[in-house]
Amino acid sequence: MKKSLKTVFYILSMTFFFNVSHAGKIEIYMIKSLTEKGLFIYEDPTIHSAKIVKIPAKAKWIIKRSKKRLYSKQYWRKITWNKKTGWVKANELILDPKATRNAKKDKRCLNSHVRPASCSR
C-alpha cells in the first residue's frame, strides 16, 4: 500500500513540476506578412512533405509547440493552429505579445473551441 501511494505521489509531483516549469514558455504567433497568400502547415519540416492545411493570412492564435529547428538550411517551428499541428517556416511568424500575455493568464485561451472573450482583450 505504501509503495503504491509513493508511486502516485511521485507521478503527481512530477506532473505538477513539468506543468509549472513550462508555464512561462507559452508563445502565441501570427503570420508576419499581411499579404493574402497565407502559410502552409507541413507534415514534416520541409516544403517537400505533405501539406496539412493553409493558414489564412490574417490568422491568429498560432501556438508554438517547439523551438526553432534548422532543417535544410531553413529554420522551422512546430505549431498548432485550429486543431492542426505541423511545421511552418519560422521566419514567416511573428510573436503576438497580447495573445501570449492573455494565454499565460488564462490557459483556456489555448483551446480554440472554448476561447473566452477575455482572450481577445
N, CA, C and O atoms as a GROMACS GRO file, in nm:
protein
  484
    1MET      N    1   0.082  -0.120   0.000
    1MET     CA    2   0.000   0.000   0.000
    1MET      C    3   0.087   0.126   0.000
    1MET      O    4   0.062   0.220  -0.076
    2LYS      N    5   0.190   0.126   0.088
    2LYS     CA    6   0.277   0.243   0.096
    2LYS      C    7   0.351   0.265  -0.036
    2LYS      O    8   0.371   0.379  -0.079
    3LYS      N    9   0.390   0.155  -0.099
    3LYS     CA   10   0.463   0.167  -0.226
    3LYS      C   11   0.375   0.229  -0.334
    3LYS      O   12   0.420   0.313  -0.411
    4SER      N   13   0.249   0.187  -0.339
    4SER     CA   14   0.160   0.243  -0.441
    4SER      C   15   0.129   0.390  -0.412
    4SER      O   16   0.117   0.470  -0.505
    5LEU      N   17   0.118   0.428  -0.285
    5LEU     CA   18   0.097   0.568  -0.250
    5LEU      C   19   0.218   0.653  -0.288
    5LEU      O   20   0.204   0.765  -0.337
    6LYS      N   21   0.338   0.599  -0.265
    6LYS     CA   22   0.459   0.671  -0.303
    6LYS      C   23   0.464   0.690  -0.454
    6LYS      O   24   0.502   0.797  -0.503
    7THR      N   25   0.426   0.588  -0.528
    7THR     CA   26   0.425   0.596  -0.674
    7THR      C   27   0.328   0.702  -0.722
    7THR      O   28   0.360   0.783  -0.809
    8VAL      N   29   0.207   0.702  -0.665
    8VAL     CA   30   0.106   0.801  -0.702
    8VAL      C   31   0.156   0.942  -0.668
    8VAL      O   32   0.144   1.034  -0.750
    9PHE      N   33   0.212   0.958  -0.550
    9PHE     CA   34   0.265   1.088  -0.509
    9PHE      C   35   0.375   1.134  -0.604
    9PHE      O   36   0.378   1.251  -0.645
   10TYR      N   37   0.465   1.044  -0.640
   10TYR     CA   38   0.574   1.077  -0.732
   10TYR      C   39   0.521   1.122  -0.867
   10TYR      O   40   0.566   1.223  -0.922
   11ILE      N   41   0.425   1.049  -0.920
   11ILE     CA   42   0.367   1.083  -1.051
   11ILE      C   43   0.299   1.220  -1.046
   11ILE      O   44   0.318   1.302  -1.135
   12LEU      N   45   0.220   1.244  -0.941
   12LEU     CA   46   0.152   1.373  -0.928
   12LEU      C   47   0.251   1.488  -0.912
   12LEU      O   48   0.232   1.595  -0.971
   13SER      N   49   0.355   1.468  -0.832
   13SER     CA   50   0.452   1.576  -0.812
   13SER      C   51   0.530   1.604  -0.940
   13SER      O   52   0.561   1.720  -0.968
   14MET      N   53   0.563   1.502  -1.018
   14MET     CA   54   0.634   1.523  -1.144
   14MET      C   55   0.543   1.594  -1.245
   14MET      O   56   0.588   1.681  -1.320
   15THR      N   57   0.416   1.559  -1.246
   15THR     CA   58   0.321   1.626  -1.335
   15THR      C   59   0.313   1.774  -1.300
   15THR      O   60   0.315   1.859  -1.388
   16PHE      N   61   0.303   1.803  -1.171
   16PHE     CA   62   0.298   1.943  -1.127
   16PHE      C   63   0.427   2.016  -1.165
   16PHE      O   64   0.422   2.129  -1.214
   17PHE      N   65   0.541   1.952  -1.142
   17PHE     CA   66   0.670   2.014  -1.174
   17PHE      C   67   0.680   2.050  -1.321
   17PHE      O   68   0.720   2.161  -1.355
   18PHE      N   69   0.644   1.958  -1.408
   18PHE     CA   70   0.655   1.985  -1.551
   18PHE      C   71   0.555   2.090  -1.598
   18PHE      O   72   0.586   2.170  -1.686
   19ASN      N   73   0.436   2.091  -1.540
   19ASN     CA   74   0.338   2.194  -1.578
   19ASN      C   75   0.384   2.333  -1.534
   19ASN      O   76   0.368   2.429  -1.609
   20VAL      N   77   0.440   2.343  -1.416
   20VAL     CA   78   0.487   2.472  -1.366
   20VAL      C   79   0.610   2.518  -1.444
   20VAL      O   80   0.621   2.636  -1.478
   21SER      N   81   0.703   2.427  -1.473
   21SER     CA   82   0.827   2.467  -1.539
   21SER      C   83   0.804   2.513  -1.682
   21SER      O   84   0.886   2.589  -1.734
   22HIS      N   85   0.698   2.471  -1.746
   22HIS     CA   86   0.671   2.511  -1.883
   22HIS      C   87   0.565   2.620  -1.894
   22HIS      O   88   0.530   2.663  -2.004
   23ALA      N   89   0.513   2.666  -1.781
   23ALA     CA   90   0.404   2.763  -1.784
   23ALA      C   91   0.445   2.894  -1.850
   23ALA      O   92   0.364   2.956  -1.919
   24GLY      N   93   0.569   2.938  -1.830
   24GLY     CA   94   0.613   3.063  -1.887
   24GLY      C   95   0.655   3.053  -2.032
   24GLY      O   96   0.686   3.155  -2.094
   25LYS      N   97   0.658   2.934  -2.088
   25LYS     CA   98   0.706   2.914  -2.224
   25LYS      C   99   0.597   2.921  -2.329
   25LYS      O  100   0.623   2.896  -2.447
   26ILE      N  101   0.478   2.954  -2.290
   26ILE     CA  102   0.368   2.966  -2.387
   26ILE      C  103   0.397   3.086  -2.477
   26ILE      O  104   0.424   3.196  -2.429
   27GLU      N  105   0.390   3.062  -2.608
   27GLU     CA  106   0.406   3.171  -2.703
   27GLU      C  107   0.303   3.156  -2.813
   27GLU      O  108   0.284   3.047  -2.867
   28ILE      N  109   0.236   3.265  -2.844
   28ILE     CA  110   0.135   3.267  -2.949
   28ILE      C  111   0.187   3.355  -3.062
   28ILE      O  112   0.242   3.463  -3.040
   29TYR      N  113   0.170   3.307  -3.184
   29TYR     CA  114   0.222   3.378  -3.301
   29TYR      C  115   0.110   3.415  -3.396
   29TYR      O  116  -0.003   3.367  -3.386
   30MET      N  117   0.146   3.502  -3.490
   30MET     CA  118   0.059   3.532  -3.603
   30MET      C  119   0.150   3.537  -3.726
   30MET      O  120   0.272   3.539  -3.714
   31ILE      N  121   0.090   3.538  -3.844
   31ILE     CA  122   0.168   3.540  -3.967
   31ILE      C  123   0.230   3.678  -3.984
   31ILE      O  124   0.163   3.780  -3.967
   32LYS      N  125   0.358   3.680  -4.016
   32LYS     CA  126   0.435   3.804  -4.025
   32LYS      C  127   0.384   3.897  -4.134
   32LYS      O  128   0.352   4.013  -4.106
   33SER      N  129   0.375   3.850  -4.256
   33SER     CA  130   0.332   3.938  -4.364
   33SER      C  131   0.181   3.934  -4.376
   33SER      O  132   0.119   3.830  -4.359
   34LEU      N  133   0.123   4.046  -4.404
   34LEU     CA  134  -0.022   4.053  -4.416
   34LEU      C  135  -0.067   4.043  -4.562
   34LEU      O  136  -0.170   4.098  -4.601
   35THR      N  137   0.013   3.973  -4.643
   35THR     CA  138  -0.029   3.950  -4.781
   35THR      C  139  -0.141   3.848  -4.781
   35THR      O  140  -0.168   3.786  -4.678
   36GLU      N  141  -0.205   3.831  -4.891
   36GLU     CA  142  -0.320   3.741  -4.899
   36GLU      C  143  -0.282   3.595  -4.922
   36GLU      O  144  -0.369   3.509  -4.932
   37LYS      N  145  -0.152   3.565  -4.930
   37LYS     CA  146  -0.112   3.429  -4.965
   37LYS      C  147  -0.129   3.327  -4.853
   37LYS      O  148  -0.151   3.209  -4.883
   38GLY      N  149  -0.120   3.364  -4.729
   38GLY     CA  150  -0.133   3.269  -4.620
   38GLY      C  151  -0.005   3.189  -4.601
   38GLY      O  152   0.100   3.226  -4.652
   39LEU      N  153  -0.016   3.078  -4.528
   39LEU     CA  154   0.101   2.999  -4.492
   39LEU      C  155   0.060   2.852  -4.477
   39LEU      O  156  -0.038   2.822  -4.410
   40PHE      N  157   0.135   2.762  -4.540
   40PHE     CA  158   0.105   2.620  -4.530
   40PHE      C  159   0.164   2.560  -4.403
   40PHE      O  160   0.274   2.597  -4.361
   41ILE      N  161   0.090   2.466  -4.343
   41ILE     CA  162   0.144   2.381  -4.237
   41ILE      C  163   0.183   2.251  -4.305
   41ILE      O  164   0.103   2.190  -4.376
   42TYR      N  165   0.308   2.209  -4.284
   42TYR     CA  166   0.360   2.086  -4.344
   42TYR      C  167   0.368   1.975  -4.241
   42TYR      O  168   0.383   1.999  -4.122
   43GLU      N  169   0.358   1.852  -4.289
   43GLU     CA  170   0.366   1.734  -4.202
   43GLU      C  171   0.505   1.722  -4.140
   43GLU      O  172   0.518   1.686  -4.023
   44ASP      N  173   0.608   1.751  -4.218
   44ASP     CA  174   0.747   1.746  -4.172
   44ASP      C  175   0.814   1.879  -4.205
   44ASP      O  176   0.762   1.955  -4.286
   45PRO      N  177   0.929   1.908  -4.144
   45PRO     CA  178   0.993   2.037  -4.168
   45PRO      C  179   1.067   2.046  -4.303
   45PRO      O  180   1.188   2.064  -4.306
   46THR      N  181   0.993   2.033  -4.410
   46THR     CA  182   1.046   2.050  -4.545
   46THR      C  183   0.930   2.082  -4.639
   46THR      O  184   0.819   2.032  -4.621
   47ILE      N  185   0.955   2.164  -4.739
   47ILE     CA  186   0.848   2.200  -4.833
   47ILE      C  187   0.811   2.083  -4.923
   47ILE      O  188   0.712   2.090  -4.996
   48HIS      N  189   0.889   1.975  -4.917
   48HIS     CA  190   0.860   1.857  -4.998
   48HIS      C  191   0.767   1.759  -4.928
   48HIS      O  192   0.726   1.660  -4.988
   49SER      N  193   0.733   1.786  -4.802
   49SER     CA  194   0.643   1.696  -4.730
   49SER      C  195   0.497   1.734  -4.758
   49SER      O  196   0.469   1.836  -4.822
   50ALA      N  197   0.407   1.651  -4.711
   50ALA     CA  198   0.264   1.674  -4.736
   50ALA      C  199   0.216   1.801  -4.665
   50ALA      O  200   0.257   1.831  -4.552
   51LYS      N  201   0.130   1.875  -4.734
   51LYS     CA  202   0.069   1.995  -4.676
   51LYS      C  203  -0.054   1.954  -4.597
   51LYS      O  204  -0.139   1.881  -4.648
   52ILE      N  205  -0.063   2.000  -4.474
   52ILE     CA  206  -0.176   1.966  -4.388
   52ILE      C  207  -0.292   2.062  -4.412
   52ILE      O  208  -0.405   2.020  -4.435
   53VAL      N  209  -0.262   2.192  -4.405
   53VAL     CA  210  -0.365   2.294  -4.422
   53VAL      C  211  -0.297   2.427  -4.453
   53VAL      O  212  -0.179   2.446  -4.422
   54LYS      N  213  -0.371   2.518  -4.512
   54LYS     CA  214  -0.319   2.652  -4.537
   54LYS      C  215  -0.380   2.747  -4.434
   54LYS      O  216  -0.502   2.756  -4.422
   55ILE      N  217  -0.294   2.816  -4.362
   55ILE     CA  218  -0.338   2.913  -4.263
   55ILE      C  219  -0.367   3.044  -4.337
   55ILE      O  220  -0.282   3.092  -4.411
   56PRO      N  221  -0.485   3.102  -4.318
   56PRO     CA  222  -0.515   3.230  -4.384
   56PRO      C  223  -0.419   3.340  -4.337
   56PRO      O  224  -0.365   3.334  -4.226
   57ALA      N  225  -0.398   3.439  -4.420
   57ALA     CA  226  -0.300   3.545  -4.394
   57ALA      C  227  -0.327   3.621  -4.264
   57ALA      O  228  -0.233   3.663  -4.198
   58LYS      N  229  -0.452   3.639  -4.226
   58LYS     CA  230  -0.484   3.717  -4.107
   58LYS      C  231  -0.511   3.631  -3.984
   58LYS      O  232  -0.564   3.678  -3.884
   59ALA      N  233  -0.472   3.503  -3.992
   59ALA     CA  234  -0.497   3.411  -3.880
   59ALA      C  235  -0.414   3.450  -3.759
   59ALA      O  236  -0.303   3.501  -3.771
   60LYS      N  237  -0.471   3.424  -3.642
   60LYS     CA  238  -0.402   3.447  -3.516
   60LYS      C  239  -0.411   3.319  -3.434
   60LYS      O  240  -0.466   3.219  -3.480
   61TRP      N  241  -0.359   3.323  -3.315
   61TRP     CA  242  -0.360   3.210  -3.223
   61TRP      C  243  -0.290   3.088  -3.282
   61TRP      O  244  -0.341   2.976  -3.278
   62ILE      N  245  -0.170   3.112  -3.335
   62ILE     CA  246  -0.083   3.005  -3.382
   62ILE      C  247   0.006   2.971  -3.262
   62ILE      O  248   0.090   3.051  -3.222
   63ILE      N  249  -0.012   2.853  -3.206
   63ILE     CA  250   0.052   2.815  -3.080
   63ILE      C  251   0.184   2.743  -3.106
   63ILE      O  252   0.188   2.645  -3.181
   64LYS      N  253   0.290   2.792  -3.045
   64LYS     CA  254   0.423   2.732  -3.059
   64LYS      C  255   0.426   2.597  -2.989
   64LYS      O  256   0.380   2.585  -2.875
   65ARG      N  257   0.481   2.496  -3.056
   65ARG     CA  258   0.496   2.362  -2.997
   65ARG      C  259   0.641   2.321  -2.981
   65ARG      O  260   0.670   2.224  -2.912
   66SER      N  261   0.734   2.394  -3.044
   66SER     CA  262   0.877   2.361  -3.031
   66SER      C  263   0.961   2.485  -3.056
   66SER      O  264   0.913   2.586  -3.108
   67LYS      N  265   1.088   2.475  -3.018
   67LYS     CA  266   1.183   2.580  -3.051
   67LYS      C  267   1.209   2.577  -3.200
   67LYS      O  268   1.172   2.482  -3.269
   68LYS      N  269   1.273   2.683  -3.250
   68LYS     CA  270   1.312   2.683  -3.391
   68LYS      C  271   1.413   2.571  -3.414
   68LYS      O  272   1.500   2.547  -3.330
   69ARG      N  273   1.400   2.503  -3.527
   69ARG     CA  274   1.494   2.397  -3.562
   69ARG      C  275   1.544   2.419  -3.704
   69ARG      O  276   1.467   2.459  -3.792
   70LEU      N  277   1.671   2.393  -3.725
   70LEU     CA  278   1.731   2.412  -3.856
   70LEU      C  279   1.724   2.282  -3.936
   70LEU      O  280   1.780   2.181  -3.894
   71TYR      N  281   1.655   2.285  -4.049
   71TYR     CA  282   1.645   2.172  -4.141
   71TYR      C  283   1.668   2.227  -4.281
   71TYR      O  284   1.604   2.324  -4.322
   72SER      N  285   1.757   2.165  -4.354
   72SER     CA  286   1.783   2.204  -4.494
   72SER      C  287   1.806   2.354  -4.509
   72SER      O  288   1.749   2.418  -4.597
   73LYS      N  289   1.890   2.408  -4.424
   73LYS     CA  290   1.930   2.550  -4.429
   73LYS      C  291   1.815   2.647  -4.403
   73LYS      O  292   1.827   2.765  -4.436
   74GLN      N  293   1.706   2.601  -4.345
   74GLN     CA  294   1.594   2.689  -4.309
   74GLN      C  295   1.550   2.657  -4.167
   74GLN      O  296   1.557   2.542  -4.123
   75TYR      N  297   1.506   2.760  -4.096
   75TYR     CA  298   1.452   2.738  -3.962
   75TYR      C  299   1.303   2.708  -3.971
   75TYR      O  300   1.228   2.775  -4.043
   76TRP      N  301   1.261   2.607  -3.895
   76TRP     CA  302   1.122   2.563  -3.891
   76TRP      C  303   1.076   2.564  -3.746
   76TRP      O  304   1.156   2.555  -3.654
   77ARG      N  305   0.945   2.576  -3.727
   77ARG     CA  306   0.885   2.571  -3.594
   77ARG      C  307   0.761   2.484  -3.600
   77ARG      O  308   0.679   2.496  -3.691
   78LYS      N  309   0.747   2.395  -3.501
   78LYS     CA  310   0.626   2.313  -3.491
   78LYS      C  311   0.520   2.396  -3.421
   78LYS      O  312   0.546   2.455  -3.316
   79ILE      N  313   0.401   2.399  -3.480
   79ILE     CA  314   0.293   2.484  -3.427
   79ILE      C  315   0.160   2.408  -3.431
   79ILE      O  316   0.148   2.303  -3.493
   80THR      N  317   0.062   2.466  -3.364
   80THR     CA  318  -0.076   2.418  -3.374
   80THR      C  319  -0.163   2.540  -3.405
   80THR      O  320  -0.151   2.645  -3.343
   81TRP      N  321  -0.250   2.521  -3.502
   81TRP     CA  322  -0.347   2.624  -3.536
   81TRP      C  323  -0.478   2.554  -3.572
   81TRP      O  324  -0.480   2.465  -3.658
   82ASN      N  325  -0.586   2.594  -3.507
   82ASN     CA  326  -0.718   2.540  -3.538
   82ASN      C  327  -0.720   2.386  -3.534
   82ASN      O  328  -0.774   2.321  -3.623
   83LYS      N  329  -0.661   2.330  -3.429
   83LYS     CA  330  -0.653   2.185  -3.406
   83LYS      C  331  -0.567   2.110  -3.508
   83LYS      O  332  -0.574   1.987  -3.513
   84LYS      N  333  -0.488   2.179  -3.587
   84LYS     CA  334  -0.396   2.116  -3.683
   84LYS      C  335  -0.254   2.144  -3.637
   84LYS      O  336  -0.217   2.259  -3.612
   85THR      N  337  -0.173   2.038  -3.625
   85THR     CA  338  -0.035   2.052  -3.580
   85THR      C  339   0.059   2.011  -3.692
   85THR      O  340   0.038   1.910  -3.759
   86GLY      N  341   0.164   2.090  -3.710
   86GLY     CA  342   0.264   2.060  -3.811
   86GLY      C  343   0.374   2.163  -3.809
   86GLY      O  344   0.392   2.234  -3.710
   87TRP      N  345   0.448   2.172  -3.918
   87TRP     CA  346   0.566   2.257  -3.928
   87TRP      C  347   0.544   2.373  -4.024
   87TRP      O  348   0.483   2.357  -4.129
   88VAL      N  349   0.596   2.490  -3.986
   88VAL     CA  350   0.595   2.608  -4.073
   88VAL      C  351   0.734   2.670  -4.071
   88VAL      O  352   0.813   2.647  -3.979
   89LYS      N  353   0.763   2.750  -4.173
   89LYS     CA  354   0.891   2.822  -4.176
   89LYS      C  355   0.888   2.927  -4.064
   89LYS      O  356   0.796   3.009  -4.058
   90ALA      N  357   0.987   2.923  -3.978
   90ALA     CA  358   0.989   3.010  -3.860
   90ALA      C  359   0.994   3.158  -3.897
   90ALA      O  360   0.940   3.240  -3.823
   91ASN      N  361   1.058   3.192  -4.008
   91ASN     CA  362   1.070   3.334  -4.043
   91ASN      C  363   0.939   3.394  -4.093
   91ASN      O  364   0.932   3.515  -4.116
   92GLU      N  365   0.836   3.313  -4.110
   92GLU     CA  366   0.705   3.362  -4.155
   92GLU      C  367   0.615   3.401  -4.037
   92GLU      O  368   0.504   3.452  -4.057
   93LEU      N  369   0.663   3.376  -3.914
   93LEU     CA  370   0.582   3.403  -3.795
   93LEU      C  371   0.640   3.519  -3.716
   93LEU      O  372   0.760   3.547  -3.719
   94ILE      N  373   0.550   3.586  -3.645
   94ILE     CA  374   0.592   3.693  -3.554
   94ILE      C  375   0.514   3.674  -3.423
   94ILE      O  376   0.396   3.640  -3.424
   95LEU      N  377   0.582   3.698  -3.312
   95LEU     CA  378   0.520   3.682  -3.181
   95LEU      C  379   0.404   3.780  -3.166
   95LEU      O  380   0.415   3.897  -3.203
   96ASP      N  381   0.293   3.730  -3.112
   96ASP     CA  382   0.177   3.814  -3.080
   96ASP      C  383   0.180   3.837  -2.929
   96ASP      O  384   0.128   3.754  -2.854
   97PRO      N  385   0.239   3.948  -2.882
   97PRO     CA  386   0.256   3.967  -2.738
   97PRO      C  387   0.126   3.974  -2.660
   97PRO      O  388   0.119   3.925  -2.548
   98LYS      N  389   0.023   4.033  -2.718
   98LYS     CA  390  -0.106   4.045  -2.650
   98LYS      C  391  -0.168   3.907  -2.628
   98LYS      O  392  -0.213   3.876  -2.518
   99ALA      N  393  -0.172   3.825  -2.733
   99ALA     CA  394  -0.229   3.690  -2.721
   99ALA      C  395  -0.145   3.604  -2.627
   99ALA      O  396  -0.200   3.525  -2.550
  100THR      N  397  -0.012   3.618  -2.633
  100THR     CA  398   0.076   3.542  -2.544
  100THR      C  399   0.049   3.578  -2.399
  100THR      O  400   0.039   3.490  -2.314
  101ARG      N  401   0.036   3.707  -2.371
  101ARG     CA  402   0.008   3.754  -2.234
  101ARG      C  403  -0.126   3.698  -2.186
  101ARG      O  404  -0.137   3.652  -2.072
  102ASN      N  405  -0.228   3.703  -2.272
  102ASN     CA  406  -0.361   3.652  -2.234
  102ASN      C  407  -0.358   3.501  -2.211
  102ASN      O  408  -0.422   3.451  -2.119
  103ALA      N  409  -0.284   3.428  -2.293
  103ALA     CA  410  -0.275   3.282  -2.278
  103ALA      C  411  -0.204   3.243  -2.150
  103ALA      O  412  -0.238   3.143  -2.088
  104LYS      N  413  -0.104   3.322  -2.110
  104LYS     CA  414  -0.034   3.293  -1.985
  104LYS      C  415  -0.124   3.319  -1.865
  104LYS      O  416  -0.112   3.250  -1.763
  105LYS      N  417  -0.213   3.417  -1.876
  105LYS     CA  418  -0.306   3.448  -1.766
  105LYS      C  419  -0.416   3.344  -1.756
  105LYS      O  420  -0.458   3.308  -1.646
  106ASP      N  421  -0.463   3.296  -1.870
  106ASP     CA  422  -0.579   3.205  -1.873
  106ASP      C  423  -0.554   3.095  -1.975
  106ASP      O  424  -0.560   3.119  -2.096
  107LYS      N  425  -0.526   2.974  -1.927
  107LYS     CA  426  -0.493   2.861  -2.016
  107LYS      C  427  -0.609   2.823  -2.108
  107LYS      O  428  -0.588   2.756  -2.209
  108ARG      N  429  -0.731   2.866  -2.074
  108ARG     CA  430  -0.845   2.836  -2.162
  108ARG      C  431  -0.829   2.904  -2.297
  108ARG      O  432  -0.893   2.864  -2.394
  109CYS      N  433  -0.745   3.006  -2.304
  109CYS     CA  434  -0.720   3.075  -2.431
  109CYS      C  435  -0.654   2.982  -2.534
  109CYS      O  436  -0.663   3.007  -2.654
  110LEU      N  437  -0.589   2.877  -2.487
  110LEU     CA  438  -0.522   2.784  -2.578
  110LEU      C  439  -0.620   2.688  -2.645
  110LEU      O  440  -0.582   2.619  -2.739
  111ASN      N  441  -0.743   2.684  -2.597
  111ASN     CA  442  -0.845   2.595  -2.653
  111ASN      C  443  -0.924   2.670  -2.760
  111ASN      O  444  -0.995   2.766  -2.730
  112SER      N  445  -0.910   2.627  -2.885
  112SER     CA  446  -0.974   2.700  -2.995
  112SER      C  447  -1.126   2.689  -2.993
  112SER      O  448  -1.194   2.769  -3.059
  113HIS      N  449  -1.182   2.592  -2.920
  113HIS     CA  450  -1.328   2.575  -2.918
  113HIS      C  451  -1.395   2.662  -2.813
  113HIS      O  452  -1.504   2.714  -2.835
  114VAL      N  453  -1.330   2.678  -2.699
  114VAL     CA  454  -1.393   2.745  -2.586
  114VAL      C  455  -1.310   2.865  -2.542
  114VAL      O  456  -1.291   2.886  -2.422
  115ARG      N  457  -1.260   2.942  -2.635
  115ARG     CA  458  -1.175   3.056  -2.601
  115ARG      C  459  -1.263   3.167  -2.544
  115ARG      O  460  -1.349   3.220  -2.614
  116PRO      N  461  -1.243   3.202  -2.415
  116PRO     CA  462  -1.325   3.307  -2.354
  116PRO      C  463  -1.300   3.444  -2.417
  116PRO      O  464  -1.198   3.466  -2.482
  117ALA      N  465  -1.394   3.534  -2.398
  117ALA     CA  466  -1.383   3.670  -2.453
  117ALA      C  467  -1.262   3.743  -2.396
  117ALA      O  468  -1.206   3.830  -2.463
  118SER      N  469  -1.221   3.708  -2.275
  118SER     CA  470  -1.106   3.775  -2.212
  118SER      C  471  -0.977   3.752  -2.290
  118SER      O  472  -0.881   3.827  -2.272
  119CYS      N  473  -0.972   3.650  -2.374
  119CYS     CA  474  -0.851   3.621  -2.453
  119CYS      C  475  -0.829   3.724  -2.562
  119CYS      O  476  -0.717   3.740  -2.610
  120SER      N  477  -0.933   3.793  -2.602
  120SER     CA  478  -0.923   3.889  -2.713
  120SER      C  479  -0.887   4.029  -2.667
  120SER      O  480  -0.857   4.115  -2.750
  121ARG      N  481  -0.890   4.053  -2.539
  121ARG     CA  482  -0.866   4.189  -2.487
  121ARG      C  483  -0.721   4.225  -2.495
  121ARG      O  484  -0.683   4.336  -2.456
   0.00000   0.00000   0.00000
